[in-house]
Structures are given as structure tokens and as C-alpha cells.
């Protein structure tokens, strides 16, 4: 049964299998013990070291290891000129003595400082090294952050699959049609209340810093998730902060319209239905501003699909996808217009623009 428990932890089972394993765990203490053992065996994978960026002093160390520049021999015209300036005394050593000062001037080992030629060659070498290193360093940092976001989305996907297995109708976490729960980030609140979001920090993209409160009256930890009850007990200003930051740096499905009512999507393991994505920025995305309204430097987004697959989608490819992950079928940043229309939004966004959120 270890294979079933592993599939349960990874969210790789079908909904009916997830419900079966969930019921088994609820009724059998030995099953819970086996699950704990599987989780213990997976801990080394969770604590694997992340990809390290190149050391910041790499360029300086490279320049320090370059061989010294070779000295320059005097040219024939310079030698002739030196000889012409030597008096004809008949002393053969006199000419050599006259050439010595010039040879000394041309010998870099006798200089106390660098000449303009030394600086020019060194600057050129540094420019070449930087031109070679900077793109690879930037690409490495980009790939490392993108991969970390993908790993975090997979963890959230496992929590979502477990949430669905406990739901009688196999539905995803719901965004309300109005009131304090009418915001996309309530997704994270519901996962936390179900005991499925053990580490709150996976809501924050490694490319961005978690926010801090701007309130002058009290120091509020905006990274801490609250309960549904606290949503209703919060003051208006505090509620606005919670709605803005509860979902972290991620986007969540706003729900779908089914029989003229907003409802939570039914989980069907669809490979084309987007459930979450990473790093949405402020503002409402449109076809014209996608490059400036999504994260990862406007290059693209990681998307978690209903079947558990996480894929990086470049901005240029979003328009060619039948079901745009950030817009509904009407091209709006609102809830899907039918049960197969996924539409993702950052934490603060309501399912419809004119919805009351208090």
C-alpha cells in the first residue's frame, strides 16, 4: 500500500482513489503510521539544496588569474633614431649606453604604474569576460527562481488534490460571490483551515519580497494567514490588507458560472484547466499589457493545471492557448463564463469587478 500512500501525498491519484485512501487513513491507525513513515522518507527530497548562483567575485578572480601582458620590443625606427642621437666617439659601448634608457622606458618591468595601453587591454579583457558571464549568470538566476516556483506550485497542487478528496462534490476551494470571502486569495485561507497548508511561506515567490504593513497604528504580519472568522471580525482597513496579501504572490481560479450562478469548479483532472499560476503583479491584465502585468520579468508564468502538471508558459504563447489562464472567454479578468473556462487572478481580485467585498 506504500504506492497508494505515495500517490496520495503527491496528489497523483484519481479523485475516487483519493477519497478511498482518505477514508482508510481516517479509520485505520496503522495506515496513518505508514503515511507518517512515507512522509519521513520523503523529507530528504524536500530539504535538497537549491541551485546556487555564481560567486559575486567571479569576474575579479578571473581577472586576477590572467597571465601578465608580454613586454614590447623596440621597433627598428626607434633603434635607428637612438643610434642617430649617439655621438660618434668611436666608443662601441657609448651607443649601447645610449640605447639603455630607451630600452628601460620600453620595458614594462621597470614601470611603477600601468600605461594607457595596459588599461586599454585590461578593460577590453574585462568587457569580454563580462559579456560572456553576465547572460549565463542572469539565465541561471532566472531558471533557479522559476524552478523554485514550480516546486512550490506542485506542493500547493498536492494540498488542493487532498482538499478535493475530502469534498463531497469533488470541488476546488470556493471564492464567494460577495462579502469578505469574495477574493481569489481565500483559496489559501481554505487550504490552511483544512490543515493542508503546513508551510505558509510557499505562498511567496522567491523573486519577490513578502510585504510589510503600512499601518501606523500597529505592526501587522501580512505573511500570516488568518481564519475565515477573522475575515468577518477584521476592520475595513485590515480586511483590505488580508484580501490583498492572503494569497501571497500567486494567482487562483476565480470560479466558474454554472446555471447562472458562481460556483467552485468541479475537479475532473483536466489537462487544460488552470488552477493556479505564479507571480501575478498589480493591475488587471489585458491582451495589451500582459508583458508588464505578470511576473518573471514579463517572460512568462508557471501554471498549475488540474491534472497536477506544472508548465512554464511564455507570454507570446498565451494568446494561442484555447483557454487563456488569466482571462475568461470574454477576454475579461473575471470568473469563467462556463464550467470549462478557467480564469486566474491575484489574491485581492473579486470574481466580478462590481462585487462587494465587505
N, C-alpha and C positions, 0 to 999 in steps of 0.2 A: 504493500500500500504506500510505500515511500514515494513511488512515482506519482500517485494521485495527490499526495500531500505537497510534493514539489510543484506540481501543476497548479494546485490551489494557491500556494504562496505567490507564484509567478503570474497568476491570472490567466493561465493558458488553457483552462478547461471550458467546456460549453456551459451555458447558464444552468442547465438542469444538473450537470455534474457538480458545479459549484454549490448548488443548493443541497445536493446529496452529501457532499463532504462536510458542508457546514452543519447539517443536521447530525452527522456522525460525530463530529467534534463536540457538539453540544451534549450528546448523550453518553459518550464513551470517554472516561478519564484517560484510558490508555492511549486513545487516539490523540488527545491533547498532549500527552507526554511525547509521543512520536513526532508531533508537529514541532514541539519545542526543540527536539533533537535535530530535526532538519534545519530549523532556523539557526541553531548553533553552528552547524556545519557550513552554512552559507555566510556566516559572519566574516571570514577572511576575505571573501569576494567583495563585501560591502566596504571593507577597510583598505582595499587595494590603493596603492599610491597613485596620485593624479599625475598627469603629464607635466613635467617641469619645463619652464621657459628657459632659453639660453641665458647664461650669466650676463649681467649688465655690463661687465668689464671685458666682454669677449673681444671687442674691437681693439681696446687698449692693449690687451695681452697679445693679440695678433701682430699689432704694430711693433711691440717690444721685441718680438721674436724674428722680425725681418732682418736679413743679413745687412751689414753696413754697406753703404754705397762705395763702389770702387773709385780710387783716385784717378785723375785725368793726366795723361802725359802731355808735355808741352808740344805744340804743333811746330812744323818746320819754319813757318814765317816768324814765330816767336823766337825760335832759336837763332835765326838769321839776324833778327833785329837786335838781339842781345850781343851777338858777336860784333855787329857793326858799331855798337856803342863802346866796345872794348878797345883801349888804346893799343897801338901796335908797338909794343915794347920788346917783342922777341921773347917774352917770358910765357911759355905754354901754360903755366899754371894760372896766369893772370886771367885768361879767358874763362877757365873753369870757375875761378873765384867770382868772376862777374856773373856767370850763369847761376851760381848758387842761390843768390837772393830770389831770383825769379822762380827757380825750382821750388824753393821754400814756399813762395806765395801760391804756387800751383798744387802743392802737396796738402791735401785736406787734413792730414795728421798733425800739421803744425798750426792749424786754426784753433782758436779758443772758442769760437761760436760757429753757427751754421751760416752758410751763404744763401743768397736768394735762390740759387739752383737747388740746394738741399731742401729748402722749404717747399719749392715747387714740386719736386719729385715726391716728397713725403705726402704732401697734400693730395697729389694725384693718386698715390697708392691708397691713402685713407678713403678717398672717394670711391675707388674701385671696390675696396673691401666692404664699405657701407652699402654700395649698390648691390653687392652680392648677398649681404647678410640681412638687410632690413626686410625685403619681401618674405624671406623664409621665416624670420622671427615673427613678423606680423601674421603670416599664414599659420604658424604653429600656435600662436596665442588664440587666433580665431577658431581653429579646429579644436583646441582643448576646451574652450568655453562652450562651443557648440555641442561637443560630446558630453560634457557635464550636464548641460540642459537636457539632452536626450535621455541620459540616465535618470535624471530626476522625473522626467515625464513618464518613464517606464514604471518608476516606483508609484507615482500617482495613479497610473493605469491599473496597477495591481490593487490599490485601495478601492478604485472605482468598481472593478470587477467583483471584489468582495462585497461592496455595498449593494450591487445589483443582485447578488446571490441571496441576500437577506430580504430583498424587497419582494412582496407577494406578486407584483405585476412585472417584475424584472425591469424596473425603470431606473434611469440615472438620477442623481440628485436634482431636486427641483428648484427652479427660480420662481418665486411667487409673482402673480400678476400685478400686485400693488403692495404698498406698505414697507416696513423696514427690511423685509426679506426679498424685496424686488430688486436685486442686483446680482450680477454674474458671480461675484466672489463668495456668495452664500454657499456655493459649491464646497469650498474648503471648510466652511463652518460646519456643514452637514457631515462631511467626512470625519472631522475632528470629533463631533458629538457621537458618532457611531464607533469611536475608538479605533479608527482605521488610519489616522494620520499621526503616527508616533513622533515624527520629526517635523516640526513646523518650518524649519529652515529650508526645506526643499521647495518652498514656495518662492524663494528668492533666486533670481538668475545670477550666476557668478560674474556676469559682465556689468552688473549694476549694483549700487549700494542700497541696502534697506533704508527706508525713510525714517525721519525723526519728526516728532510732533512740533508744530509751530505755535502751540498753545502757550500763552504767557501765564496762565493760572496754575497749570500742573504739568508735570513731566509724564507723558503718556507713552507707553511702549507700543508703537504701532505694529511691531512684528509679532505681537502676541495675539493669538486667535481667541475670540470671545464665544460665548454660547448664544443660542437663539434668544434666550430670555434677556441677556444683556443688550441685545439689539433693541428690544422694546423698552428697556429701562434707561437707555442712554439719552443724554441731552441731544438736542438737534445737532450741535457742532460736533459732538463726539460721534454721533451716528454717521455723520458725513465722512469723518475720518475712517471709521470702521468700514463703511461701504467702499471707500476708495482703496484701502490697503489690505483688506482681509484676504483677497485672492493672490496677494504678492505680485510677482512680475508675470503672471500667466493669464491666459485668456480661457474662458469656459463657455460651454454651449449655453445660449440664452433660452433654450427650449424650442418647441415647435407648436404650431397651431393645428389642432386636431378637432374636427367637428366644431369649428368656430370658437374654440377655447384654447388658451395657452396651457400646455401640459409638458411634462418632462418626457424626453424621448424614451421609447421602449428599447431595451438593449437587444440587438439582433446580430451582433458580431459582424457588422457591415464593414467592408474594407475601404469604403469611400465616405463613410460618415465621420466627420471630425468631432472629437470630444473635447480636446484641449489643444492649445498651442502655447509657445513661449514668447516672452519679451514683447508684448504689445506696448506701445508708447501712448502718450496722451493724445487726445483728439479722436475723432471718428474717421476711420479710414474710408477712402473713396478710390475709384479707379485712378484718379489723377494724382493722389498723394501717397500711394502705398509705400514708395521708397523712403519716405520721411516719417511714416506713421507706424512702422513696425521695427522691431529690434534687429540685433546682429548686424549693425552698420547699414541697415537698409538692404542687405543682400538677400535675406530670406528668413524663414521661420521653421522651427521644428514643430511638426503636427503629430499629435497622438490620435490615431483612428480607433474606431470602436472594436476592431479585431485585435487590438493591442499593439499594432505596428506603429513605430515612430519613424517619420520620414522628414528629411530636410527639403523644403520646397523653396526654390529661388523665386524672387519677386516676379521675374519675367514669365514664370510658368503658371502663376496663379490664375491669370485670365483664361488660360486654356483648360483649366480643370472644370468639369461639368458642375460640380458642387463647390463653389468658392468657399473656403473655410472661414473667411472673415465677413462675408456679405451673404444675405439671403438671395433667393432667386429674383427678387426685385432690385437687387443691387444696393440694398439698404443694410445698415448695421443694426438690424433688429432681429427678433426671433424668426425662425424658419417658417415659411408660409405653408408648408405641408410636413408630413411625418418624415420625409427623406431629405429635408432641407436643413443642413447643419449651418449654424451661424455662431461664431465665437466672438467674445468681447472681453475687454479687461474688467477688473473687479467692479468698478464703480458704475458700469453701464446697466440701465434697466432693460427689460425685454422689449419695451417700446419707448420711443422718445418722450411721449406725453404721459408716462406712468408716474403716479405719486409714490414717492419712496419714503414716506414718514407716516 
